[in-house]
Amino acid sequence: MRQSLPNILTLSRIVVIPFFIAGFALDAPAGAWVTFGLFAAASVTDWFDGWLARRWGVVSAVGRFLDPIADKLLVTAALLMLVADGRAHPLPALIILCREILISGLREHLAGDRIAVPVSKLAKWKTTVQMIAIAILLLLPALGGWAWWTGEILLWLAAVLTVVTGWSYMQGGMRHLLAADRR
């Protein structure tokens, strides 16, 4: 069990997505609390699975593969549902999603050349701001107007941090790609 618990927690983030999406069909404020609760629990497992894997020394290839996929699927589902429901502006959501696809592709390509692209501290802050923004926007029907402004400002801040960190990753990645082309 100790070997597989971190991976089970990672998989739980993927499994919860259909239930999370179904929560949007519930009436307010119950639906807001259900989606928030599922998102918050999934977000906590994101931190907890990595912490357990490192603490117990059971970091696995499966976990390293699934963790970023689970994160991106959850965030994508949340942003798409919030935009569709009119709770989030589409532009910062689009910026965030495009960066995720671009950097995932860069990481995948560089991994083929055995070049790791570690997560920067600023990218960790971006993720934190993004998760808080999503959580607040999920609770919008229960919290009222102030939550929209707070959630939108934080979502735009996450989009700005997304551009900054994405640019940084692309600069580093392009150096490797151009060097490979010169060989």
LINBELDA-V570573 format. One record per residue. N is the residue number from 1. RES is the residue in three letters. OMEGA is omega in whole degrees, -180 to 180 (999 if undefined). BURIAL is + if it has 9 or more other C-alpha atoms within 8 Angstrom, else -. Layout:
BEGIN
n->N res->RES omega->OMEGA burial->BURIAL
n->N res->RES omega->OMEGA burial->BURIAL
END
This chain:
BEGIN
n->1 res->MET omega->-179 burial->-
n->2 res->ARG omega->180 burial->-
n->3 res->GLN omega->-170 burial->-
n->4 res->SER omega->-177 burial->-
n->5 res->LEU omega->178 burial->+
n->6 res->PRO omega->179 burial->+
n->7 res->ASN omega->176 burial->+
n->8 res->ILE omega->178 burial->-
n->9 res->LEU omega->177 burial->+
n->10 res->THR omega->180 burial->+
n->11 res->LEU omega->-180 burial->+
n->12 res->SER omega->178 burial->+
n->13 res->ARG omega->178 burial->+
n->14 res->ILE omega->-178 burial->+
n->15 res->VAL omega->-176 burial->-
n->16 res->VAL omega->-174 burial->+
n->17 res->ILE omega->179 burial->+
n->18 res->PRO omega->178 burial->-
n->19 res->PHE omega->176 burial->-
n->20 res->PHE omega->180 burial->+
n->21 res->ILE omega->179 burial->+
n->22 res->ALA omega->179 burial->-
n->23 res->GLY omega->179 burial->+
n->24 res->PHE omega->180 burial->+
n->25 res->ALA omega->-180 burial->-
n->26 res->LEU omega->178 burial->-
n->27 res->ASP omega->176 burial->-
n->28 res->ALA omega->-2 burial->-
n->29 res->PRO omega->-177 burial->-
n->30 res->ALA omega->-180 burial->-
n->31 res->GLY omega->179 burial->+
n->32 res->ALA omega->-179 burial->+
n->33 res->TRP omega->178 burial->+
n->34 res->VAL omega->-179 burial->+
n->35 res->THR omega->177 burial->+
n->36 res->PHE omega->-179 burial->+
n->37 res->GLY omega->179 burial->-
n->38 res->LEU omega->180 burial->+
n->39 res->PHE omega->-180 burial->+
n->40 res->ALA omega->179 burial->+
n->41 res->ALA omega->179 burial->-
n->42 res->ALA omega->179 burial->+
n->43 res->SER omega->178 burial->+
n->44 res->VAL omega->179 burial->-
n->45 res->THR omega->178 burial->+
n->46 res->ASP omega->178 burial->+
n->47 res->TRP omega->-171 burial->-
n->48 res->PHE omega->-178 burial->+
n->49 res->ASP omega->178 burial->+
n->50 res->GLY omega->180 burial->+
n->51 res->TRP omega->179 burial->-
n->52 res->LEU omega->-178 burial->+
n->53 res->ALA omega->179 burial->+
n->54 res->ARG omega->-178 burial->+
n->55 res->ARG omega->-178 burial->-
n->56 res->TRP omega->-180 burial->-
n->57 res->GLY omega->-179 burial->-
n->58 res->VAL omega->176 burial->+
n->59 res->VAL omega->-175 burial->+
n->60 res->SER omega->176 burial->-
n->61 res->ALA omega->179 burial->-
n->62 res->VAL omega->179 burial->-
n->63 res->GLY omega->179 burial->+
n->64 res->ARG omega->178 burial->+
n->65 res->PHE omega->-173 burial->-
n->66 res->LEU omega->-174 burial->+
n->67 res->ASP omega->-180 burial->+
n->68 res->PRO omega->178 burial->-
n->69 res->ILE omega->179 burial->-
n->70 res->ALA omega->179 burial->+
n->71 res->ASP omega->-176 burial->+
n->72 res->LYS omega->177 burial->+
n->73 res->LEU omega->-180 burial->+
n->74 res->LEU omega->-180 burial->+
n->75 res->VAL omega->179 burial->-
n->76 res->THR omega->179 burial->+
n->77 res->ALA omega->-178 burial->+
n->78 res->ALA omega->-178 burial->+
n->79 res->LEU omega->179 burial->+
n->80 res->LEU omega->-180 burial->+
n->81 res->MET omega->179 burial->+
n->82 res->LEU omega->177 burial->+
n->83 res->VAL omega->-180 burial->+
n->84 res->ALA omega->-179 burial->-
n->85 res->ASP omega->179 burial->-
n->86 res->GLY omega->-180 burial->-
n->87 res->ARG omega->-179 burial->+
n->88 res->ALA omega->177 burial->+
n->89 res->HIS omega->-176 burial->+
n->90 res->PRO omega->-174 burial->-
n->91 res->LEU omega->178 burial->-
n->92 res->PRO omega->178 burial->+
n->93 res->ALA omega->179 burial->+
n->94 res->LEU omega->178 burial->-
n->95 res->ILE omega->-179 burial->+
n->96 res->ILE omega->-178 burial->+
n->97 res->LEU omega->179 burial->+
n->98 res->CYS omega->178 burial->-
n->99 res->ARG omega->-180 burial->+
n->100 res->GLU omega->179 burial->+
n->101 res->ILE omega->-178 burial->-
n->102 res->LEU omega->-177 burial->-
n->103 res->ILE omega->175 burial->+
n->104 res->SER omega->177 burial->-
n->105 res->GLY omega->178 burial->-
n->106 res->LEU omega->180 burial->+
n->107 res->ARG omega->-180 burial->+
n->108 res->GLU omega->-180 burial->-
n->109 res->HIS omega->-179 burial->-
n->110 res->LEU omega->177 burial->+
n->111 res->ALA omega->176 burial->+
n->112 res->GLY omega->176 burial->-
n->113 res->ASP omega->-179 burial->-
n->114 res->ARG omega->177 burial->-
n->115 res->ILE omega->180 burial->-
n->116 res->ALA omega->175 burial->-
n->117 res->VAL omega->-178 burial->-
n->118 res->PRO omega->179 burial->-
n->119 res->VAL omega->180 burial->-
n->120 res->SER omega->177 burial->-
n->121 res->LYS omega->179 burial->-
n->122 res->LEU omega->177 burial->-
n->123 res->ALA omega->176 burial->+
n->124 res->LYS omega->176 burial->+
n->125 res->TRP omega->177 burial->-
n->126 res->LYS omega->-180 burial->+
n->127 res->THR omega->180 burial->+
n->128 res->THR omega->180 burial->-
n->129 res->VAL omega->180 burial->+
n->130 res->GLN omega->-179 burial->+
n->131 res->MET omega->178 burial->+
n->132 res->ILE omega->178 burial->+
n->133 res->ALA omega->-180 burial->+
n->134 res->ILE omega->-179 burial->+
n->135 res->ALA omega->180 burial->+
n->136 res->ILE omega->180 burial->+
n->137 res->LEU omega->176 burial->+
n->138 res->LEU omega->-178 burial->+
n->139 res->LEU omega->-176 burial->+
n->140 res->LEU omega->-180 burial->+
n->141 res->PRO omega->-179 burial->+
n->142 res->ALA omega->-173 burial->+
n->143 res->LEU omega->180 burial->-
n->144 res->GLY omega->-170 burial->-
n->145 res->GLY omega->-178 burial->-
n->146 res->TRP omega->-178 burial->-
n->147 res->ALA omega->180 burial->+
n->148 res->TRP omega->-180 burial->+
n->149 res->TRP omega->-179 burial->-
n->150 res->THR omega->-180 burial->+
n->151 res->GLY omega->180 burial->+
n->152 res->GLU omega->179 burial->+
n->153 res->ILE omega->179 burial->+
n->154 res->LEU omega->178 burial->+
n->155 res->LEU omega->176 burial->+
n->156 res->TRP omega->176 burial->+
n->157 res->LEU omega->177 burial->+
n->158 res->ALA omega->179 burial->+
n->159 res->ALA omega->178 burial->+
n->160 res->VAL omega->178 burial->-
n->161 res->LEU omega->177 burial->+
n->162 res->THR omega->179 burial->+
n->163 res->VAL omega->-179 burial->+
n->164 res->VAL omega->-178 burial->-
n->165 res->THR omega->177 burial->+
n->166 res->GLY omega->178 burial->+
n->167 res->TRP omega->179 burial->-
n->168 res->SER omega->178 burial->-
n->169 res->TYR omega->-178 burial->+
n->170 res->MET omega->178 burial->+
n->171 res->GLN omega->179 burial->-
n->172 res->GLY omega->-179 burial->-
n->173 res->GLY omega->-180 burial->+
n->174 res->MET omega->176 burial->-
n->175 res->ARG omega->179 burial->-
n->176 res->HIS omega->-178 burial->+
n->177 res->LEU omega->179 burial->-
n->178 res->LEU omega->177 burial->-
n->179 res->ALA omega->179 burial->-
n->180 res->ALA omega->179 burial->-
n->181 res->ASP omega->-179 burial->-
n->182 res->ARG omega->-178 burial->-
n->183 res->ARG omega->999 burial->-
END
